[in-house]
Amino acid sequence: MWNLWLLLELTGWLCWAKRGLLLSLLYTWDTPTEVDYLGSAEIALYALVLTQLQLARRTYEVFFVEKPSEAKMHLGHYLVGLCFYLAVSLSVWLEAAGNLGLYSTAGPKLSVAQLFTRPVPLLCGTVLFGYFSYRQYRCHLILAQLRPGPSKPGPPKYFIPRGDLFEYVTGAHYFCEIMIYFALWWLVGLTNITMGLSFSWVLINLGIIARETHGWYQSKFGASYPPSRRILFPFLY
């Protein structure tokens, strides 16, 4: 909802030059800096749309793909995840705020042609985003099929994930998540500090979780767990 709110506020600004609550606060408190190296306004908006698609897909998976677990999430972990999504929704466009015309009384100045001034990051970022979004969806389907439904009582049973990227790494869905955020970072520009920090958080956080998950599978299944399966990055780690 937060990302959608940002998207709607920016749409309102670009279409009718009307600032919502967030943009009004940014206009009042931030220091205006309209320079090109802060990022393309058009690319920033495109990246925000892709971010909304990512969040919409994950929401769909939570309700219609993933099966409920008896495990309880710590409140602190929940709050950290919530803060991350608040931050990443800002990071994809905040450095381009000046180029969005948010500090100008003349209103926004956008051109679709500006999207194609950097064709390689645009194409590669979009392809990577789409490909790994699909691969992550496939991985989540595989994990969901391994978990029994709520109608099956008794202690939980665990199985080794098979198929797709799970043939190469334990944390296949984590690997896809990392690549999705790398695609967004590449899209907005690798000099974008705020998006780079968001990507670094995803990389470090999921790297730790993937290592713990890999160790759990090895201790749970012993010699039956595929010895060639890496932790997070195929053939590397």
N, C-alpha and C positions, 0 to 999 in steps of 0.2 A: 504493500500500500504506500509505503514511503517513496519508493522509486516511482510509482505511478503518479503520486502527488507532484514530485519534481518534474516529471514529464509533462503533466497537465499545466503546471505553472509556466514552464518554459514555452509550451505551445501557446498559452494565452499571451505571453509576452511577445512572441514572434508574430502572431497573427493580429493582435489588437493593441500591442504596446501597453498592456496592462500588467503591472507588477502584483503578484500575490504576496502572501505573508512572508514566505522565505526570501523571495527576491527583494522585497522591500527592506528586510533586515540586512541583506547583503549589500544593498545600495547605500544603506545608512551607515553601516559599521565598517565595511571593507575599504581598503585604499585602492582607488581606480588605477589600473595599469594596463593600458591598451597597447600591447606590442605583439608582433606576429609570433615570436617564439613561444608565447604562452599557449598556443594551440589554435587549430582551426575550429571555428564555431560550428561549421557544418559537420565536420568529423565528430566533434563532441556530442552533437545531437544524435547523430547516427549511432554512436557507441552507447548512448543512453537508451536508445530504442532496443539495441541488442541486449543490454543489461536487463531491460524489462522483459524481454522474451525469455531470457535465462531464468529470471525469478518466477515468471508465469509457468514455465515448464516444471520447475522444481515444486511449485505449489500443486500442480496437477499430479505429479508423482506421489507427493505426500498423501493426497486424498484418494487416488485411484490406482496406484501401482504398489507402493510399499504396504506391507502388512504390519499391524501393530505389534510392538514388542513389550515384554514385561519389564524390561529395563527402564529405570528412571533416570532422567537427565538432571544433573545438578543445576540449581538455579544460576550459579555463577557462569556455567558453560552456556546456558541459554542467553544470559545477558550479554556475554562476550559475542556470541553469534549475532544477536540483534544489533549490537553496536557496529559489528563489521559490515552488515548489510546497509546500515545507515551511512557508514563512511564510504563504502564502495560506490554507492549511488551518487555521492557528491564528487568522488575523485575522478570519475570519467569526464566531467565537464567543468569542474571548478576552475582549472587553470585557464580555460578559454572564456571565462566570464566576461573579461574586458572586451574580447572580440565578438561576444554575443550582443554587444551594445547595451549591457545592463547599466552602465554608468553614463550613458548618453541620453540627452533629452530628445534627440532626433529619432530614437527608436532603433530597432535592429536592422542590419543590412546583411542579408544572406544571399547566396547564389549557389544553386545546385551544381554549377560547374566547378565550384571550389572543392567539391567532394573528390574530384578526379585529378587534382593537382599532385597528389602523391598516390599514384595508381598501385604501386607494389604493396605498401602497407594496407591499402584499402582492400585489394584483392586477397592477399594472403591472410590478413586478419579475418575477413569475412569467411573464407573457405575453412580456416582452422576452427573458427567459432562454430560453424554449422556442422563440420565433421565430428568434432569432439562432443558437441551437444548430443548428436545422434548416438555416438558410441557410449556416452554416459547413460543415456536412456536405456540402451540395450543392457548395460551392466546392472542397472537398477532392476530391470526385469528379471535378470538371472538371479539376483539376490532375493527378490521377492518370491520367486518360485521355490527357493530352498526353505523358506520359512512356512511352517504349517499354519493353517488358518485358526482363528479363535475357537472354532467348534471342536478342535482336537485337543482333549485334555491330556494331562501328564507332563512329565519333565520335558524341557526343550531338547530337541534333537538338532545336531549340527552336522553340516555337510560341507564338503570342499566345493567351492564354486568352480564350474567348468564352462568353457566356451568363451568366445570373443577375446577381449584383452586379458581375461583372467588366465588364459593359457600362458601368459608371459609375466604378469605381475600380480601380487596379492591385492594391492590397492588399485585395481584397475579404474574404479570410479573416482578415486582420488586423483589419479594421473590425469583423467579427463578434465576434472575440475581445474587442475593447475593449468592445463593447456588452454582451457576456455578463458581464463583470466590473463594468460600470456597473450592470447589473440587480441583481447580488448586493449591490453597495454601496447602491443605493437600497432594496433589501429590508431590509437590517439597519439602515438609517438613515444619511443623509448626514452626520450628526454623528459617525459611527463613524470614529475617526482611523486605526486599524490597517487597516481595509478601504479607507479612502481612500488610504492610502499604497500599498497593493497595486494599486489601480486606477491611481494615478499612475505607478507603475513600468510597468505594462502599456502605458499611453498613450504614455509617453516612449520606451520601448524599441521598441515596434512602429511608432511614428511614424518613428523613425530608420531602421528596417529597410525600411519601406514606401517612404520617400524614395529610399533606395539602390536598391531593386528597380525603382522607376519610372525612375530614371536609366539603369539597365542595359537595360531594355526599349527605351527611346528610342534609346540608342546602338546596340543590336543590330538593331533593325528600322527605324530612321530614320523616313522619312515614312509608312511603312505602318502605324506604330503609331497607334491612334486618338487624334487631337489633343484631343478633348473629354474623354478619360478622365482623371479626377482621380487624386491620389495615394492618399488614404486615406478621406476623407469625401465622399460623393456631393454634387456641385454646389458644394462649399465649398473643399476642399483636396486 
